[in-house]
Amino acid sequence: MRDNFSPSINLIRDQDKPFNYILTANGKRVFNQIINDYKIGLRCFNIIGSYGTGKSAFLLALTHTLTGQYDYFDMAKPNRFLKPVRSDSETNFEILPNVESEMYFRESFISPFMRQVWKRHPSLKLWISRKLAYKDELTGEPDYFISARPKGPTTDLVGKPLLAVAEAKQEDFIAGWGQCLAEMIACQKINNAEHIIIYGIVSAGEFWQFGKLEKETFTRNIAAYTIHEPTKLLGVLDYLFEQCEKQIL
């Protein structure tokens, strides 16, 4: 028996202490469910089980993991990439009034979030300022767009574009969505498949808005997300990337 073995967990007493948590298949499943539900807006969870089945141990491990104290879950955790993104964006936000470069704005406030989430989705490809065209009808250069990563030799490097990102210059979201919707329609026509949903993002750097184009119906989420709440923003981005992946698997 190890010296630091304890037959029970006390959430208050043990909140700052590491412990020998054994991650089970059921623990992995519950962890994933909580994270995925949080991404789509669910904020309240009930964990029910018989006495002695490890509920308190799971909750303590979850708390330690999400707060970055210790790592008990080898899973997709917001805090795994949260700290560097928060540090970079907050530093850049402080010097924003002295900078008017559009490239600086994009690389400082949009790129860190896009890149960090994209790293967790190897079946997708992130394009930056790449021309996107459908015949001569629709052509443009999205700030970013996401496409399916080609499998095997191909001359079609872009593949299936699934998500377009446009910058709301001067925080003009109306003009930003006009640009983004044109890019989303181009993506839809390139794919030539009605069942594929195209997602769109318009960002003013500090604030982000999200929408989708499903056949001929465009829907925009009226809620705006901010870099000052990076956990929520990263969660929404990760959810959209997951939805893109589901359409190509």
C-alpha positions as CSV (number, residue, x, y, z in Angstrom):
1,M,0.0,0.0,0.0
2,R,1.4,3.4,-1.0
3,D,2.1,5.9,1.8
4,N,-0.2,8.5,0.3
5,F,-3.1,6.2,-0.4
6,S,-6.5,7.4,0.8
7,P,-9.7,5.3,0.9
8,S,-11.9,8.4,0.2
9,I,-11.8,11.8,-1.5
10,N,-12.7,15.0,0.2
11,L,-13.3,17.7,-2.4
12,I,-12.4,20.5,0.0
13,R,-9.5,18.9,1.8
14,D,-7.9,17.6,-1.4
15,Q,-8.5,20.4,-3.8
16,D,-4.8,21.4,-4.0
17,K,-3.3,17.9,-3.7
18,P,-2.3,15.5,-6.5
19,F,-3.7,12.0,-6.1
20,N,-3.5,8.6,-7.8
21,Y,-6.5,8.9,-10.0
22,I,-7.1,5.9,-12.3
23,L,-8.8,6.9,-15.5
24,T,-11.4,4.3,-16.6
25,A,-13.3,4.0,-19.9
26,N,-16.4,5.3,-18.1
27,G,-14.4,8.3,-16.8
28,K,-13.3,9.1,-20.3
29,R,-16.8,8.9,-21.6
30,V,-18.2,11.2,-18.9
31,F,-15.4,13.7,-19.4
32,N,-15.9,13.9,-23.1
33,Q,-19.7,14.3,-22.7
34,I,-19.2,17.2,-20.2
35,I,-16.7,18.9,-22.5
36,N,-18.9,18.5,-25.6
37,D,-22.1,19.6,-23.9
38,Y,-20.3,22.7,-22.5
39,K,-19.3,23.6,-26.1
40,I,-22.9,23.8,-27.2
41,G,-24.1,25.8,-24.2
42,L,-25.0,23.3,-21.5
43,R,-23.7,24.5,-18.1
44,C,-25.3,22.2,-15.6
45,F,-24.5,18.5,-15.1
46,N,-25.7,15.7,-12.7
47,I,-23.4,12.8,-12.0
48,I,-25.3,9.9,-10.4
49,G,-23.9,6.7,-9.1
50,S,-23.8,4.3,-6.2
51,Y,-21.7,5.0,-3.1
52,G,-18.0,4.3,-3.6
53,T,-18.0,4.2,-7.4
54,G,-15.6,7.2,-7.7
55,K,-17.8,10.2,-8.2
56,S,-15.8,12.4,-5.9
57,A,-12.5,11.2,-7.3
58,F,-13.7,12.0,-10.9
59,L,-14.9,15.5,-9.9
60,L,-11.6,16.2,-8.2
61,A,-9.6,15.0,-11.2
62,L,-11.9,17.0,-13.5
63,T,-11.3,20.2,-11.4
64,H,-7.6,19.7,-11.3
65,T,-7.5,19.1,-15.1
66,L,-9.6,22.1,-16.1
67,T,-7.8,24.5,-13.8
68,G,-4.5,23.3,-15.1
69,Q,-3.2,22.1,-11.7
70,Y,-2.6,18.5,-12.9
71,D,-3.3,16.5,-16.0
72,Y,-5.5,13.4,-15.4
73,F,-7.2,13.3,-18.7
74,D,-5.3,12.7,-22.0
75,M,-8.2,14.3,-23.8
76,A,-9.2,17.5,-25.6
77,K,-9.2,20.1,-22.8
78,P,-9.7,23.8,-23.4
79,N,-6.9,24.7,-20.9
80,R,-4.3,22.7,-22.9
81,F,-4.1,25.6,-25.4
82,L,-5.9,28.3,-23.4
83,K,-2.9,29.8,-21.6
84,P,-0.7,30.7,-24.6
85,V,-3.7,32.0,-26.5
86,R,-4.9,34.2,-23.6
87,S,-1.4,35.5,-23.0
88,D,-0.8,36.5,-26.6
89,S,-4.2,38.0,-27.3
90,E,-4.2,40.0,-24.0
91,T,-0.7,41.4,-24.7
92,N,-1.6,42.4,-28.3
93,F,-4.9,43.9,-27.2
94,E,-3.0,46.3,-24.8
95,I,-1.0,47.8,-27.7
96,L,-3.8,47.8,-30.3
97,P,-4.5,51.6,-30.1
98,N,-1.0,52.2,-31.4
99,V,-1.2,49.8,-34.4
100,E,-3.3,50.2,-37.5
101,S,-1.9,47.3,-39.6
102,E,-4.6,45.0,-40.9
103,M,-2.1,42.1,-41.0
104,Y,-1.1,42.7,-37.4
105,F,-4.7,42.8,-36.3
106,R,-5.5,39.5,-38.0
107,E,-2.4,37.7,-36.9
108,S,-2.7,38.9,-33.3
109,F,-6.4,38.3,-32.6
110,I,-7.8,35.9,-35.1
111,S,-4.9,33.6,-36.0
112,P,-4.0,32.4,-32.5
113,F,-7.4,31.0,-31.9
114,M,-7.8,29.5,-35.4
115,R,-4.4,27.9,-35.3
116,Q,-4.7,26.4,-31.8
117,V,-8.0,24.7,-32.5
118,W,-7.0,23.6,-36.0
119,K,-4.0,21.7,-34.6
120,R,-6.5,19.3,-32.9
121,H,-8.2,18.4,-36.2
122,P,-5.7,16.7,-38.5
123,S,-8.2,15.8,-41.2
124,L,-8.8,19.5,-41.9
125,K,-6.5,22.0,-43.6
126,L,-6.3,25.7,-42.7
127,W,-5.8,28.2,-45.5
128,I,-4.7,31.8,-45.0
129,S,-5.5,34.4,-47.6
130,R,-5.9,31.8,-50.3
131,K,-8.0,32.7,-53.4
132,L,-11.3,30.9,-53.5
133,A,-13.2,30.9,-56.8
134,Y,-16.2,29.3,-58.4
135,K,-15.9,29.7,-62.2
136,D,-16.2,33.5,-62.9
137,E,-19.3,34.0,-60.8
138,L,-17.8,34.1,-57.3
139,T,-14.2,34.8,-56.5
140,G,-12.5,36.2,-53.5
141,E,-9.8,35.8,-50.9
142,P,-11.1,34.8,-47.4
143,D,-8.9,35.8,-44.5
144,Y,-9.1,32.1,-43.6
145,F,-11.0,29.0,-44.7
146,I,-11.1,25.4,-43.6
147,S,-11.2,22.5,-46.1
148,A,-11.0,18.8,-46.0
149,R,-7.4,17.6,-46.2
150,P,-6.9,15.7,-49.5
151,K,-6.2,12.0,-49.2
152,G,-3.6,10.7,-51.5
153,P,-2.2,12.3,-54.7
154,T,-4.5,15.0,-56.1
155,T,-4.4,18.1,-58.2
156,D,-7.2,19.6,-56.2
157,L,-5.3,21.0,-53.3
158,V,-8.2,23.0,-51.8
159,G,-10.5,20.0,-51.7
160,K,-13.9,20.6,-50.0
161,P,-14.1,24.1,-48.4
162,L,-16.3,23.8,-45.3
163,L,-15.8,27.0,-43.3
164,A,-15.0,30.6,-44.2
165,V,-13.7,33.4,-42.0
166,A,-14.0,37.1,-42.8
167,E,-12.7,40.1,-40.8
168,A,-15.2,42.7,-39.8
169,K,-13.1,45.8,-40.6
170,Q,-13.7,48.8,-38.3
171,E,-16.1,46.4,-36.4
172,D,-18.6,46.6,-39.3
173,F,-20.3,43.2,-38.9
174,I,-22.9,43.9,-41.6
175,A,-20.2,44.4,-44.3
176,G,-18.3,41.5,-42.8
177,W,-21.2,39.1,-43.1
178,G,-21.8,40.3,-46.7
179,Q,-18.3,39.3,-47.5
180,C,-18.4,36.0,-45.5
181,L,-21.8,35.0,-47.0
182,A,-20.4,35.4,-50.6
183,E,-17.5,33.2,-49.6
184,M,-19.8,30.6,-48.0
185,I,-21.9,30.5,-51.3
186,A,-18.7,30.0,-53.2
187,C,-17.7,27.1,-50.9
188,Q,-21.2,25.6,-51.4
189,K,-21.0,25.8,-55.2
190,I,-17.4,24.4,-55.3
191,N,-18.6,21.4,-53.2
192,N,-21.7,20.9,-55.5
193,A,-23.3,18.9,-52.7
194,E,-26.5,20.1,-51.1
195,H,-26.1,18.0,-47.9
196,I,-22.9,19.8,-46.9
197,I,-23.3,22.6,-44.4
198,I,-21.0,25.6,-44.8
199,Y,-20.0,27.4,-41.6
200,G,-19.0,31.1,-41.4
201,I,-17.2,33.3,-38.9
202,V,-16.9,37.0,-38.9
203,S,-14.5,38.4,-36.4
204,A,-13.6,42.0,-35.4
205,G,-10.7,40.5,-33.3
206,E,-12.2,41.2,-30.0
207,F,-15.7,39.9,-30.9
208,W,-16.7,36.9,-33.0
209,Q,-20.0,35.9,-34.6
210,F,-20.9,32.6,-36.2
211,G,-23.3,31.4,-38.8
212,K,-24.1,28.6,-41.2
213,L,-25.4,28.0,-44.7
214,E,-27.6,25.0,-45.2
215,K,-28.9,24.6,-48.8
216,E,-30.5,28.0,-49.4
217,T,-31.0,28.9,-45.7
218,F,-28.5,31.2,-44.0
219,T,-28.6,31.3,-40.2
220,R,-26.6,33.6,-37.9
221,N,-26.2,33.1,-34.2
222,I,-27.2,36.4,-32.6
223,A,-24.8,35.8,-29.7
224,A,-21.3,37.3,-30.0
225,Y,-18.3,35.7,-28.3
226,T,-15.2,37.6,-27.1
227,I,-11.5,36.9,-26.7
228,H,-11.9,38.0,-23.1
229,E,-13.8,34.7,-22.5
230,P,-11.3,32.4,-24.4
231,T,-12.7,29.2,-23.0
232,K,-16.1,29.8,-24.6
233,L,-14.6,31.1,-27.8
234,L,-12.3,28.1,-28.2
235,G,-15.2,25.8,-27.3
236,V,-17.4,27.2,-30.1
237,L,-14.5,27.0,-32.6
238,D,-13.7,23.5,-31.6
239,Y,-17.3,22.5,-32.0
240,L,-17.5,24.0,-35.5
241,F,-14.3,22.2,-36.5
242,E,-15.8,18.9,-35.2
243,Q,-18.9,19.5,-37.3
244,C,-16.8,20.1,-40.4
245,E,-14.9,16.8,-39.7
246,K,-18.1,14.9,-39.4
247,Q,-19.1,15.9,-43.0
248,I,-16.0,14.3,-44.5
249,L,-15.6,11.1,-42.5
